[in-house]
Amino acid sequence: MSFASFSDFLAMGHHGLYVWSAYGICLLVLAFNVASPVLAKRRYLQEQARRLRRENKP
């Protein structure tokens, strides 16, 4: 499929809203799938550090 101009490419034959919203939602889901374990690991390590500080207090 070829497009005459960049605006035709963005319009995607009048299906642009559906196409670009699908790409956007997909990217959001992928970003969440990457960020969620990273944040969970950080939270876990902080909780363990707090626990160790609590246990080692005299």
Secondary structure, 3 states (H helix, E strand, C coil): CCCCCHHHHHHCCCCHHHHHHHHHHHHHHHHHHHHHHHHHHHHHHHHHHHHHHHHHCC
